[in-house]
Amino acid sequence: MSPKQSSNEPIGTLLDSITLPKDLRKLDPSQLEAVSDDLRKKIIEFVSEYGGHFGASLGVVELTVALHYVYNTPKDQIVWDVGHQAYGHKILTGRKDQFHSNRKYQGLSGFPKRSESEYDAFGVGHSSTSISAALGMATARDLSGSDEQVVAVIGDGALTGGMAFEALNHAGASKSDMLVILNDNNMSIDPNVGALKEYLAEITTSKTYNKFRDELYEALGHFKKAGEGMRKFASRLEGAVVAATTPGALFRSFGFRYYGPVDGHDVDGLRRHLEDLKEVRGPKLLHIVTVKGKGFAPAEREQTKWHASSSPFDKITGKALKAKCSGVSPKFQDVFGEAIVQLAEKDDRIVGITPAMPSGSSLLPMMEAFPNRAFDVGIAEQHAVTFGAGLATQGKKAFVAIYSTFLQRGYDQLVHDVAIQKLPVVFCIDRAGLVGADGPTHHGLYDLAYLRAIPNMIVSAPRSEQDLRDMMFTASTYEKEAWAIRYPRGTGPGEPIEQGFKPMEIGKGVTLRKGEELAVLTLGPIASYAEEALNRAEESDIYATHVDMRFVKPLDTELLDEIAATHHTVITVEDGTVVGGFGSAVAEYYADKERRPIVKRIGVEDRIVEHGTQRELHDELSMGPEGIYATLLESVKEPIRLP
């Protein structure tokens, strides 16, 4: 290691001197607080100008500095869970000068990403995976006979996920040498819920316990200065008392040594704890207590609001620098939030469920209006699905509000607990399709493909805000099977919303315009792209039919037969994977027909799609107006009708 730098170096220059963790490790421990201050300022500066996740990374600044100071990264492996804690980690690991491109098209990912940096030990965009991944790394190390350290940092509510407890159970039994750091900030995106939250909070906020613990440790310190026999007695007594009076009782039952709770904003204290724990073999857990949004007063006061920011703001006051435009269409999630309250007012059977996303999925209005009928179950998607199924067995109408990418975790429950039993649970699937800056871990591309494969399941997608309301209303009265309603992130076309609701005929599409020879079949709000392309096509005397299909399951086969009789080419457009999706459903139907048109499918091709704005990604994949227009032109050149 190079000679230590002077601790008299002015604040503001230390972070400038750090490109990689090896530079950080040249500093004296007394300088780490200054580095932490600089790093926090840098995160605030970046996000205030460019947007991105915010509160979680501010809360782990001191931990990030201490980890990279103590551990020999990238040889030593650090797994961040959830991934939006990792902004400080990215800045310290060679990406400081590129961080302005964070979450931008072809820029840095907003989450750890193995292909982006050797310091990103594991890709994390969802949650609760770190302990499993770290145990796999530790086991591989043991099998290979190498000596790297493995650390899992689990926070922002990720410990409420059942997968984390499955991993704790295995890791404790395996006795592999690994460290789990529990970043306890009592938050995910919204406040944490459940018995585990209460359990941790009871210990970390108890003045009586903390005073007793400090006095006990002081007394035991005197014993440890005595002879060997007294030291052993003191150690056994300490272990017994800790097990009886701290959350260590829970984690010790899993086979972990428990340490804490400790102040997660004391960088030197964290450094010393981590250095000590490097010498302790086997599975161990360090419980740190942090404040989400630490160091930025508005974020500390309103932690849910400042989980992330999509627009520039003043880095001192937090005030938005761009005024919100008036007259903007409502987001689909907010249309859902208003509609479910109105439906619940008329039908006391209706209950709402969300896995840790009450604000993101807009279930908060129902939680405020009907607190006994709306449930945040934590980061527990499998439980959310089966909880809804249980409610349905007793005559309740469960609406599960969930992101498309997160519903993937509940697929087994969709099949076994809902579909096989023909239970009429309603799944309101937000963030369907390409979501934008959050990238591949959050794109909701596969729901159409995996849902249409499940029996006893209606699958639909509203084109407009009113369609969403009417689908929800119709689903609330439908008792024969489950119903999935999928809609994208962001706003709809801005069409007027009517008072009240009206029933929708299940499995029936709507013809938006009539044309000749070519037919464009769309699903959901991507219809607006098709309309733009068709308007342009008509300037070249190309007149195509446009149908909003609304349902993937059941398909409007009567309408498909009419189209096949009068059109030589059908173009399907969907905001989802073309493999097994809406276009595949149409092609499969026509494949069995004697008279069938050519089917051209527009959607997400069979590859991982990176991050960018929704429009940038749609254009890249030829799903935007230009791509649809090009397909229209191509289709009129040499029309061929298959026999």
Secondary structure, 3 states (H helix, E strand, C coil): CCCCCCCCCCCCCCHHHCCCHHHHCCCCHHHHHHHHHHHHHHHHHHHHHHCEECHHHHHCHHHHHHHHHHCCCCCCEEEEECHHHCHHHHHHHHHCCCHHHCCCCCCCCCCCCCCCCCCCCCCCCCCCCHHHHHHHHHHHHHHHCCCCCEEEEEECCHHHCHHHHHHHHHHHHHCCCEEEEEEECCECCCECCCHHHHHHHHHHCCHHHHHHHHHHHHHHHHHHCCCHHHHHHHHHHHHHHHHHHCCHHHHHHCCCEEEEEEECCCHHHHHHHHHHHCCCCCEEEEEEECCCCCCCHHHHHCCCHHHEECCCECCCCCCECCCCCCCCCCEHHHHHHHHHHHHHHHCCCEEEEECCCCCCCCCHHHHHHCCCCEEECCCCHHHHHHHHHHHHHCCCEEEEEEEHHHHHHHHHHHHHHHHCCCCCCEEEEECCECCCCCCCCCCECCHHHHHCCCCCEEEECCCCHHHHHHHHHHHHCCCCCEEEEECCCCECCCCCCCCCCCCCCCCCCEEEECCCEEEEEECCCCHHHHHHHHHHHHCCCCCEEEEECCEEECCCHHHHHHHHHHEEEEEEEEEEECCCCHHHHHHHHHHCCCCECEEEEEEECCCCCCCCCHHHHHHHCCCCHHHHHHHHHHHHHCCCCEC
